[in-house]
Amino acid sequence: MSISTPGGPQRRPTVVSTGKKPAAGRPAADTKAASTKPATPKRAGGGGKGPRKPITPVKVSQGRPWGPIALFVAVGVLATSIIGYGAWAAIRGAQTWEEKAAQIEGIVNFRETDPEAIANSEHRPGKQEYAQSPPVGGPHNNTWQRCLGDVYDAPIANEHVLHSMEHGAVWITYRPDLPAADVEKLADVVRGNDFMLMSPYEGLDKAVSAQAWGYQLKVDSADDPRIKEFATTLARNASVEPGATCSAGNYTTGTGTEPRELQPSMGG
């Protein structure tokens, strides 16, 4: 800045502040004089109002992990099923065969409902009359029908089969017009199993009828799983002559509804 003087323009000398107040009567320094104290720099973007708060990160939702959840649920269901089956099997294994038989839906226990009809187990020659068809007990022939898983393709005599049932055999019968494929399904249950036999039977009111001494189950289809359940539960167990056999002794393998007299009637 310059000032005018009589001698011409002169520049005003720069005055450096010493930080002291000017003495009395001495002019104050130029308000634009430089200060020896450096200015405090402002924070960038701070506006001079202090430090900026940290920014909270935004969380992006990725949804539930359904794959692991589904796997966990499946494993839980499987474990529960295994435990449940084990408990059921333990209870089932502790039951008597009579209790297991009673749980077969549709089974008829003539030992309870008509004990008089099956009370007589005498050996008698010739044809006999029975209260049930097929019969489930009563007088029978001295000769029994072989029951080593035998599959007979023609009717056999009631009097021989009842003797087999007295020993503990299960007899599966079916209508003669049952399709061959269904007959084979029944044969799969019987064939190769001791104390079981099967044959066609005239006049059945159901497609299939299964008998043991004092028990009977009639069903509409050879596919019915109760047939096998009946056979495996009652075979040998339903014997009223424990220890008797199907494999040796006075038996026949002949077919036909007329009984054969192979030996004189006797106990056994």
C-alpha positions as protocol buffer text, in pm:
chain_id: "A"
residue {
  index: 1
  type: MET
  ca { x: 0 y: 0 z: 0 }
}
residue {
  index: 2
  type: SER
  ca { x: 136 y: 344 z: -85 }
}
residue {
  index: 3
  type: ILE
  ca { x: 84 y: 683 z: 68 }
}
residue {
  index: 4
  type: SER
  ca { x: 119 y: 1027 z: -85 }
}
residue {
  index: 5
  type: THR
  ca { x: 377 y: 1262 z: 47 }
}
residue {
  index: 6
  type: PRO
  ca { x: 500 y: 1593 z: -74 }
}
residue {
  index: 7
  type: GLY
  ca { x: 798 y: 1420 z: -221 }
}
residue {
  index: 8
  type: GLY
  ca { x: 592 y: 1167 z: -418 }
}
residue {
  index: 9
  type: PRO
  ca { x: 436 y: 833 z: -350 }
}
residue {
  index: 10
  type: GLN
  ca { x: 608 y: 615 z: -99 }
}
residue {
  index: 11
  type: ARG
  ca { x: 532 y: 252 z: 4 }
}
residue {
  index: 12
  type: ARG
  ca { x: 423 y: 193 z: 359 }
}
residue {
  index: 13
  type: PRO
  ca { x: 678 y: -22 z: 538 }
}
residue {
  index: 14
  type: THR
  ca { x: 562 y: -365 z: 639 }
}
residue {
  index: 15
  type: VAL
  ca { x: 519 y: -391 z: 1007 }
}
residue {
  index: 16
  type: VAL
  ca { x: 574 y: -727 z: 1170 }
}
residue {
  index: 17
  type: SER
  ca { x: 382 y: -784 z: 1488 }
}
residue {
  index: 18
  type: THR
  ca { x: 585 y: -884 z: 1787 }
}
residue {
  index: 19
  type: GLY
  ca { x: 278 y: -992 z: 1979 }
}
residue {
  index: 20
  type: LYS
  ca { x: 318 y: -689 z: 2212 }
}
residue {
  index: 21
  type: LYS
  ca { x: 68 y: -416 z: 2252 }
}
residue {
  index: 22
  type: PRO
  ca { x: 183 y: -92 z: 2093 }
}
residue {
  index: 23
  type: ALA
  ca { x: 307 y: 173 z: 2327 }
}
residue {
  index: 24
  type: ALA
  ca { x: 78 y: 458 z: 2415 }
}
residue {
  index: 25
  type: GLY
  ca { x: 66 y: 718 z: 2141 }
}
residue {
  index: 26
  type: ARG
  ca { x: 210 y: 480 z: 1889 }
}
residue {
  index: 27
  type: PRO
  ca { x: -20 y: 379 z: 1599 }
}
residue {
  index: 28
  type: ALA
  ca { x: -152 y: 24 z: 1593 }
}
residue {
  index: 29
  type: ALA
  ca { x: -13 y: -214 z: 1339 }
}
residue {
  index: 30
  type: ASP
  ca { x: -195 y: -281 z: 1013 }
}
residue {
  index: 31
  type: THR
  ca { x: -482 y: -521 z: 1073 }
}
residue {
  index: 32
  type: LYS
  ca { x: -354 y: -730 z: 784 }
}
residue {
  index: 33
  type: ALA
  ca { x: -9 y: -772 z: 932 }
}
residue {
  index: 34
  type: ALA
  ca { x: 119 y: -1125 z: 934 }
}
residue {
  index: 35
  type: SER
  ca { x: 112 y: -1322 z: 1260 }
}
residue {
  index: 36
  type: THR
  ca { x: 397 y: -1535 z: 1377 }
}
residue {
  index: 37
  type: LYS
  ca { x: 152 y: -1804 z: 1505 }
}
residue {
  index: 38
  type: PRO
  ca { x: 57 y: -2046 z: 1229 }
}
residue {
  index: 39
  type: ALA
  ca { x: -315 y: -2103 z: 1174 }
}
residue {
  index: 40
  type: THR
  ca { x: -465 y: -2436 z: 1280 }
}
residue {
  index: 41
  type: PRO
  ca { x: -569 y: -2623 z: 966 }
}
residue {
  index: 42
  type: LYS
  ca { x: -931 y: -2728 z: 943 }
}
residue {
  index: 43
  type: ARG
  ca { x: -1022 y: -3096 z: 895 }
}
residue {
  index: 44
  type: ALA
  ca { x: -1125 y: -3173 z: 546 }
}
residue {
  index: 45
  type: GLY
  ca { x: -1499 y: -3205 z: 526 }
}
residue {
  index: 46
  type: GLY
  ca { x: -1532 y: -3147 z: 898 }
}
residue {
  index: 47
  type: GLY
  ca { x: -1681 y: -2803 z: 871 }
}
residue {
  index: 48
  type: GLY
  ca { x: -1491 y: -2719 z: 1184 }
}
residue {
  index: 49
  type: LYS
  ca { x: -1743 y: -2906 z: 1399 }
}
residue {
  index: 50
  type: GLY
  ca { x: -1529 y: -3190 z: 1532 }
}
residue {
  index: 51
  type: PRO
  ca { x: -1452 y: -3549 z: 1411 }
}
residue {
  index: 52
  type: ARG
  ca { x: -1707 y: -3729 z: 1189 }
}
residue {
  index: 53
  type: LYS
  ca { x: -1893 y: -4027 z: 1338 }
}
residue {
  index: 54
  type: PRO
  ca { x: -1800 y: -4367 z: 1191 }
}
residue {
  index: 55
  type: ILE
  ca { x: -2041 y: -4495 z: 925 }
}
residue {
  index: 56
  type: THR
  ca { x: -2232 y: -4813 z: 1025 }
}
residue {
  index: 57
  type: PRO
  ca { x: -2200 y: -5078 z: 750 }
}
residue {
  index: 58
  type: VAL
  ca { x: -2525 y: -5179 z: 582 }
}
residue {
  index: 59
  type: LYS
  ca { x: -2612 y: -5547 z: 631 }
}
residue {
  index: 60
  type: VAL
  ca { x: -2749 y: -5725 z: 327 }
}
residue {
  index: 61
  type: SER
  ca { x: -3001 y: -5999 z: 413 }
}
residue {
  index: 62
  type: GLN
  ca { x: -2925 y: -6330 z: 237 }
}
residue {
  index: 63
  type: GLY
  ca { x: -3240 y: -6518 z: 351 }
}
residue {
  index: 64
  type: ARG
  ca { x: -3259 y: -6835 z: 565 }
}
residue {
  index: 65
  type: PRO
  ca { x: -3017 y: -7121 z: 488 }
}
residue {
  index: 66
  type: TRP
  ca { x: -3295 y: -7365 z: 388 }
}
residue {
  index: 67
  type: GLY
  ca { x: -3056 y: -7637 z: 273 }
}
residue {
  index: 68
  type: PRO
  ca { x: -2894 y: -7698 z: 615 }
}
residue {
  index: 69
  type: ILE
  ca { x: -3231 y: -7653 z: 787 }
}
residue {
  index: 70
  type: ALA
  ca { x: -3393 y: -7918 z: 567 }
}
residue {
  index: 71
  type: LEU
  ca { x: -3100 y: -8154 z: 627 }
}
residue {
  index: 72
  type: PHE
  ca { x: -3125 y: -8102 z: 1002 }
}
residue {
  index: 73
  type: VAL
  ca { x: -3500 y: -8170 z: 999 }
}
residue {
  index: 74
  type: ALA
  ca { x: -3453 y: -8484 z: 785 }
}
residue {
  index: 75
  type: VAL
  ca { x: -3186 y: -8619 z: 1019 }
}
residue {
  index: 76
  type: GLY
  ca { x: -3412 y: -8548 z: 1317 }
}
residue {
  index: 77
  type: VAL
  ca { x: -3706 y: -8728 z: 1159 }
}
residue {
  index: 78
  type: LEU
  ca { x: -3486 y: -9027 z: 1069 }
}
residue {
  index: 79
  type: ALA
  ca { x: -3343 y: -9047 z: 1420 }
}
residue {
  index: 80
  type: THR
  ca { x: -3691 y: -9028 z: 1572 }
}
residue {
  index: 81
  type: SER
  ca { x: -3814 y: -9301 z: 1334 }
}
residue {
  index: 82
  type: ILE
  ca { x: -3523 y: -9530 z: 1424 }
}
residue {
  index: 83
  type: ILE
  ca { x: -3580 y: -9479 z: 1795 }
}
residue {
  index: 84
  type: GLY
  ca { x: -3954 y: -9531 z: 1751 }
}
residue {
  index: 85
  type: TYR
  ca { x: -3906 y: -9847 z: 1547 }
}
residue {
  index: 86
  type: GLY
  ca { x: -3659 y: -9981 z: 1802 }
}
residue {
  index: 87
  type: ALA
  ca { x: -3908 y: -9923 z: 2081 }
}
residue {
  index: 88
  type: TRP
  ca { x: -4186 y: -10085 z: 1876 }
}
residue {
  index: 89
  type: ALA
  ca { x: -3967 y: -10383 z: 1791 }
}
residue {
  index: 90
  type: ALA
  ca { x: -3872 y: -10427 z: 2155 }
}
residue {
  index: 91
  type: ILE
  ca { x: -4238 y: -10424 z: 2258 }
}
residue {
  index: 92
  type: ARG
  ca { x: -4333 y: -10651 z: 1968 }
}
residue {
  index: 93
  type: GLY
  ca { x: -4056 y: -10895 z: 2058 }
}
residue {
  index: 94
  type: ALA
  ca { x: -4180 y: -10916 z: 2414 }
}
residue {
  index: 95
  type: GLN
  ca { x: -4532 y: -11015 z: 2304 }
}
residue {
  index: 96
  type: THR
  ca { x: -4658 y: -11373 z: 2295 }
}
residue {
  index: 97
  type: TRP
  ca { x: -4759 y: -11522 z: 1961 }
}
residue {
  index: 98
  type: GLU
  ca { x: -5121 y: -11508 z: 2075 }
}
residue {
  index: 99
  type: GLU
  ca { x: -5091 y: -11134 z: 2134 }
}
residue {
  index: 100
  type: LYS
  ca { x: -4931 y: -11085 z: 1793 }
}
residue {
  index: 101
  type: ALA
  ca { x: -5205 y: -11291 z: 1627 }
}
residue {
  index: 102
  type: ALA
  ca { x: -5475 y: -11086 z: 1798 }
}
residue {
  index: 103
  type: GLN
  ca { x: -5333 y: -10772 z: 1635 }
}
residue {
  index: 104
  type: ILE
  ca { x: -5385 y: -10905 z: 1281 }
}
residue {
  index: 105
  type: GLU
  ca { x: -5687 y: -10719 z: 1150 }
}
residue {
  index: 106
  type: GLY
  ca { x: -5973 y: -10948 z: 1047 }
}
residue {
  index: 107
  type: ILE
  ca { x: -5842 y: -11263 z: 1215 }
}
residue {
  index: 108
  type: VAL
  ca { x: -6104 y: -11487 z: 1379 }
}
residue {
  index: 109
  type: ASN
  ca { x: -6004 y: -11672 z: 1693 }
}
residue {
  index: 110
  type: PHE
  ca { x: -6237 y: -11971 z: 1719 }
}
residue {
  index: 111
  type: ARG
  ca { x: -6058 y: -12079 z: 2033 }
}
residue {
  index: 112
  type: GLU
  ca { x: -6244 y: -11793 z: 2198 }
}
residue {
  index: 113
  type: THR
  ca { x: -6557 y: -11750 z: 1983 }
}
residue {
  index: 114
  type: ASP
  ca { x: -6649 y: -12119 z: 1929 }
}
residue {
  index: 115
  type: PRO
  ca { x: -6426 y: -12345 z: 2137 }
}
residue {
  index: 116
  type: GLU
  ca { x: -6674 y: -12635 z: 2121 }
}
residue {
  index: 117
  type: ALA
  ca { x: -6636 y: -12659 z: 1743 }
}
residue {
  index: 118
  type: ILE
  ca { x: -6266 y: -12735 z: 1769 }
}
residue {
  index: 119
  type: ALA
  ca { x: -6253 y: -12915 z: 2103 }
}
residue {
  index: 120
  type: ASN
  ca { x: -6272 y: -13265 z: 1953 }
}
residue {
  index: 121
  type: SER
  ca { x: -5942 y: -13373 z: 1800 }
}
residue {
  index: 122
  type: GLU
  ca { x: -6015 y: -13746 z: 1770 }
}
residue {
  index: 123
  type: HIS
  ca { x: -5877 y: -13955 z: 1485 }
}
residue {
  index: 124
  type: ARG
  ca { x: -6166 y: -14089 z: 1279 }
}
residue {
  index: 125
  type: PRO
  ca { x: -6180 y: -14269 z: 946 }
}
residue {
  index: 126
  type: GLY
  ca { x: -6379 y: -14142 z: 648 }
}
residue {
  index: 127
  type: LYS
  ca { x: -6538 y: -13805 z: 570 }
}
residue {
  index: 128
  type: GLN
  ca { x: -6620 y: -13564 z: 851 }
}
residue {
  index: 129
  type: GLU
  ca { x: -6850 y: -13263 z: 888 }
}
residue {
  index: 130
  type: TYR
  ca { x: -6715 y: -12929 z: 1009 }
}
residue {
  index: 131
  type: ALA
  ca { x: -6868 y: -12608 z: 1135 }
}
residue {
  index: 132
  type: GLN
  ca { x: -6634 y: -12387 z: 933 }
}
residue {
  index: 133
  type: SER
  ca { x: -6533 y: -12387 z: 567 }
}
residue {
  index: 134
  type: PRO
  ca { x: -6244 y: -12441 z: 536 }
}
residue {
  index: 135
  type: PRO
  ca { x: -6233 y: -12616 z: 875 }
}
residue {
  index: 136
  type: VAL
  ca { x: -6009 y: -12491 z: 1157 }
}
residue {
  index: 137
  type: GLY
  ca { x: -6036 y: -12785 z: 1395 }
}
residue {
  index: 138
  type: GLY
  ca { x: -6227 y: -13099 z: 1488 }
}
residue {
  index: 139
  type: PRO
  ca { x: -6203 y: -13477 z: 1430 }
}
residue {
  index: 140
  type: HIS
  ca { x: -5958 y: -13574 z: 1156 }
}
residue {
  index: 141
  type: ASN
  ca { x: -5782 y: -13862 z: 985 }
}
residue {
  index: 142
  type: ASN
  ca { x: -5493 y: -14049 z: 1136 }
}
residue {
  index: 143
  type: THR
  ca { x: -5280 y: -13958 z: 833 }
}
residue {
  index: 144
  type: TRP
  ca { x: -5164 y: -13600 z: 798 }
}
residue {
  index: 145
  type: GLN
  ca { x: -5089 y: -13404 z: 482 }
}
residue {
  index: 146
  type: ARG
  ca { x: -4720 y: -13333 z: 437 }
}
residue {
  index: 147
  type: CYS
  ca { x: -4656 y: -12970 z: 531 }
}
residue {
  index: 148
  type: LEU
  ca { x: -4295 y: -12891 z: 445 }
}
residue {
  index: 149
  type: GLY
  ca { x: -4381 y: -12581 z: 245 }
}
residue {
  index: 150
  type: ASP
  ca { x: -4576 y: -12801 z: 2 }
}
residue {
  index: 151
  type: VAL
  ca { x: -4770 y: -12630 z: -279 }
}
residue {
  index: 152
  type: TYR
  ca { x: -5055 y: -12853 z: -399 }
}
residue {
  index: 153
  type: ASP
  ca { x: -5216 y: -12768 z: -733 }
}
residue {
  index: 154
  type: ALA
  ca { x: -5534 y: -12966 z: -663 }
}
residue {
  index: 155
  type: PRO
  ca { x: -5775 y: -12983 z: -365 }
}
residue {
  index: 156
  type: ILE
  ca { x: -5674 y: -13201 z: -71 }
}
residue {
  index: 157
  type: ALA
  ca { x: -5881 y: -13373 z: 198 }
}
residue {
  index: 158
  type: ASN
  ca { x: -5985 y: -13165 z: 498 }
}
residue {
  index: 159
  type: GLU
  ca { x: -5937 y: -13467 z: 723 }
}
residue {
  index: 160
  type: HIS
  ca { x: -5567 y: -13492 z: 636 }
}
residue {
  index: 161
  type: VAL
  ca { x: -5497 y: -13118 z: 653 }
}
residue {
  index: 162
  type: LEU
  ca { x: -5659 y: -13084 z: 994 }
}
residue {
  index: 163
  type: HIS
  ca { x: -5414 y: -13341 z: 1129 }
}
residue {
  index: 164
  type: SER
  ca { x: -5131 y: -13124 z: 987 }
}
residue {
  index: 165
  type: MET
  ca { x: -5284 y: -12819 z: 1155 }
}
residue {
  index: 166
  type: GLU
  ca { x: -5305 y: -13011 z: 1482 }
}
residue {
  index: 167
  type: HIS
  ca { x: -4926 y: -13042 z: 1452 }
}
residue {
  index: 168
  type: GLY
  ca { x: -4895 y: -12667 z: 1401 }
}
residue {
  index: 169
  type: ALA
  ca { x: -4925 y: -12621 z: 1023 }
}
residue {
  index: 170
  type: VAL
  ca { x: -5076 y: -12315 z: 852 }
}
residue {
  index: 171
  type: TRP
  ca { x: -5297 y: -12401 z: 553 }
}
residue {
  index: 172
  type: ILE
  ca { x: -5349 y: -12137 z: 284 }
}
residue {
  index: 173
  type: THR
  ca { x: -5640 y: -12197 z: 46 }
}
residue {
  index: 174
  type: TYR
  ca { x: -5756 y: -12005 z: -259 }
}
residue {
  index: 175
  type: ARG
  ca { x: -6031 y: -12006 z: -518 }
}
residue {
  index: 176
  type: PRO
  ca { x: -5956 y: -12243 z: -807 }
}
residue {
  index: 177
  type: ASP
  ca { x: -6008 y: -11957 z: -1056 }
}
residue {
  index: 178
  type: LEU
  ca { x: -5749 y: -11732 z: -892 }
}
residue {
  index: 179
  type: PRO
  ca { x: -5507 y: -11598 z: -1159 }
}
residue {
  index: 180
  type: ALA
  ca { x: -5182 y: -11791 z: -1187 }
}
residue {
  index: 181
  type: ALA
  ca { x: -4978 y: -11482 z: -1092 }
}
residue {
  index: 182
  type: ASP
  ca { x: -5172 y: -11455 z: -765 }
}
residue {
  index: 183
  type: VAL
  ca { x: -5130 y: -11826 z: -694 }
}
residue {
  index: 184
  type: GLU
  ca { x: -4755 y: -11777 z: -733 }
}
residue {
  index: 185
  type: LYS
  ca { x: -4763 y: -11490 z: -481 }
}
residue {
  index: 186
  type: LEU
  ca { x: -4917 y: -11727 z: -228 }
}
residue {
  index: 187
  type: ALA
  ca { x: -4664 y: -11993 z: -314 }
}
residue {
  index: 188
  type: ASP
  ca { x: -4385 y: -11745 z: -234 }
}
residue {
  index: 189
  type: VAL
  ca { x: -4519 y: -11728 z: 121 }
}
residue {
  index: 190
  type: VAL
  ca { x: -4542 y: -12106 z: 161 }
}
residue {
  index: 191
  type: ARG
  ca { x: -4272 y: -12268 z: -49 }
}
residue {
  index: 192
  type: GLY
  ca { x: -3969 y: -12388 z: 149 }
}
residue {
  index: 193
  type: ASN
  ca { x: -4121 y: -12313 z: 492 }
}
residue {
  index: 194
  type: ASP
  ca { x: -4183 y: -12596 z: 733 }
}
residue {
  index: 195
  type: PHE
  ca { x: -4531 y: -12615 z: 889 }
}
residue {
  index: 196
  type: MET
  ca { x: -4692 y: -12449 z: 586 }
}
residue {
  index: 197
  type: LEU
  ca { x: -4891 y: -12583 z: 289 }
}
residue {
  index: 198
  type: MET
  ca { x: -5142 y: -12453 z: 34 }
}
residue {
  index: 199
  type: SER
  ca { x: -5405 y: -12581 z: -207 }
}
residue {
  index: 200
  type: PRO
  ca { x: -5710 y: -12464 z: -408 }
}
residue {
  index: 201
  type: TYR
  ca { x: -6045 y: -12492 z: -230 }
}
residue {
  index: 202
  type: GLU
  ca { x: -6393 y: -12503 z: -381 }
}
residue {
  index: 203
  type: GLY
  ca { x: -6665 y: -12269 z: -255 }
}
residue {
  index: 204
  type: LEU
  ca { x: -6456 y: -12002 z: -82 }
}
residue {
  index: 205
  type: ASP
  ca { x: -6645 y: -11682 z: -6 }
}
residue {
  index: 206
  type: LYS
  ca { x: -6321 y: -11481 z: -33 }
}
residue {
  index: 207
  type: ALA
  ca { x: -6029 y: -11502 z: -276 }
}
residue {
  index: 208
  type: VAL
  ca { x: -5792 y: -11639 z: -10 }
}
residue {
  index: 209
  type: SER
  ca { x: -5843 y: -11804 z: 329 }
}
residue {
  index: 210
  type: ALA
  ca { x: -5564 y: -11891 z: 574 }
}
residue {
  index: 211
  type: GLN
  ca { x: -5615 y: -12143 z: 856 }
}
residue {
  index: 212
  type: ALA
  ca { x: -5433 y: -12262 z: 1164 }
}
residue {
  index: 213
  type: TRP
  ca { x: -5584 y: -12474 z: 1441 }
}
residue {
  index: 214
  type: GLY
  ca { x: -5855 y: -12248 z: 1587 }
}
residue {
  index: 215
  type: TYR
  ca { x: -5771 y: -11943 z: 1372 }
}
residue {
  index: 216
  type: GLN
  ca { x: -5882 y: -11816 z: 1032 }
}
residue {
  index: 217
  type: LEU
  ca { x: -5821 y: -11510 z: 814 }
}
residue {
  index: 218
  type: LYS
  ca { x: -6011 y: -11441 z: 491 }
}
residue {
  index: 219
  type: VAL
  ca { x: -5899 y: -11170 z: 247 }
}
residue {
  index: 220
  type: ASP
  ca { x: -5994 y: -11040 z: -97 }
}
residue {
  index: 221
  type: SER
  ca { x: -5648 y: -11033 z: -256 }
}
residue {
  index: 222
  type: ALA
  ca { x: -5334 y: -11244 z: -275 }
}
residue {
  index: 223
  type: ASP
  ca { x: -5140 y: -10918 z: -232 }
}
residue {
  index: 224
  type: ASP
  ca { x: -5274 y: -10868 z: 120 }
}
residue {
  index: 225
  type: PRO
  ca { x: -4972 y: -10853 z: 358 }
}
residue {
  index: 226
  type: ARG
  ca { x: -5179 y: -11006 z: 639 }
}
residue {
  index: 227
  type: ILE
  ca { x: -5149 y: -11347 z: 469 }
}
residue {
  index: 228
  type: LYS
  ca { x: -4777 y: -11361 z: 535 }
}
residue {
  index: 229
  type: GLU
  ca { x: -4819 y: -11211 z: 880 }
}
residue {
  index: 230
  type: PHE
  ca { x: -5073 y: -11480 z: 967 }
}
residue {
  index: 231
  type: ALA
  ca { x: -4850 y: -11759 z: 831 }
}
residue {
  index: 232
  type: THR
  ca { x: -4529 y: -11649 z: 1004 }
}
residue {
  index: 233
  type: THR
  ca { x: -4700 y: -11573 z: 1334 }
}
residue {
  index: 234
  type: LEU
  ca { x: -4903 y: -11893 z: 1370 }
}
residue {
  index: 235
  type: ALA
  ca { x: -4694 y: -12159 z: 1193 }
}
residue {
  index: 236
  type: ARG
  ca { x: -4580 y: -12413 z: 1455 }
}
residue {
  index: 237
  type: ASN
  ca { x: -4702 y: -12185 z: 1735 }
}
residue {
  index: 238
  type: ALA
  ca { x: -5071 y: -12274 z: 1695 }
}
residue {
  index: 239
  type: SER
  ca { x: -4999 y: -12644 z: 1749 }
}
residue {
  index: 240
  type: VAL
  ca { x: -5219 y: -12831 z: 1995 }
}
residue {
  index: 241
  type: GLU
  ca { x: -4974 y: -13118 z: 1983 }
}
residue {
  index: 242
  type: PRO
  ca { x: -4637 y: -12958 z: 2069 }
}
residue {
  index: 243
  type: GLY
  ca { x: -4337 y: -13143 z: 1934 }
}
residue {
  index: 244
  type: ALA
  ca { x: -4529 y: -13309 z: 1650 }
}
residue {
  index: 245
  type: THR
  ca { x: -4369 y: -13291 z: 1305 }
}
residue {
  index: 246
  type: CYS
  ca { x: -4462 y: -13233 z: 942 }
}
residue {
  index: 247
  type: SER
  ca { x: -4152 y: -13401 z: 803 }
}
residue {
  index: 248
  type: ALA
  ca { x: -4174 y: -13764 z: 905 }
}
residue {
  index: 249
  type: GLY
  ca { x: -4421 y: -14032 z: 1005 }
}
residue {
  index: 250
  type: ASN
  ca { x: -4766 y: -14115 z: 881 }
}
residue {
  index: 251
  type: TYR
  ca { x: -4822 y: -13850 z: 614 }
}
residue {
  index: 252
  type: THR
  ca { x: -4956 y: -13833 z: 259 }
}
residue {
  index: 253
  type: THR
  ca { x: -4878 y: -13614 z: -40 }
}
residue {
  index: 254
  type: GLY
  ca { x: -5180 y: -13728 z: -240 }
}
residue {
  index: 255
  type: THR
  ca { x: -5449 y: -13489 z: -365 }
}
residue {
  index: 256
  type: GLY
  ca { x: -5827 y: -13532 z: -379 }
}
residue {
  index: 257
  type: THR
  ca { x: -6095 y: -13459 z: -121 }
}
residue {
  index: 258
  type: GLU
  ca { x: -6148 y: -13822 z: -15 }
}
residue {
  index: 259
  type: PRO
  ca { x: -5937 y: -13917 z: 289 }
}
residue {
  index: 260
  type: ARG
  ca { x: -5692 y: -14205 z: 262 }
}
residue {
  index: 261
  type: GLU
  ca { x: -5671 y: -14477 z: 523 }
}
residue {
  index: 262
  type: LEU
  ca { x: -5301 y: -14552 z: 535 }
}
residue {
  index: 263
  type: GLN
  ca { x: -5292 y: -14682 z: 891 }
}
residue {
  index: 264
  type: PRO
  ca { x: -5548 y: -14780 z: 1155 }
}
residue {
  index: 265
  type: SER
  ca { x: -5678 y: -14484 z: 1356 }
}
residue {
  index: 266
  type: MET
  ca { x: -5477 y: -14418 z: 1671 }
}
residue {
  index: 267
  type: GLY
  ca { x: -5377 y: -14131 z: 1892 }
}
residue {
  index: 268
  type: GLY
  ca { x: -5103 y: -13898 z: 1772 }
}
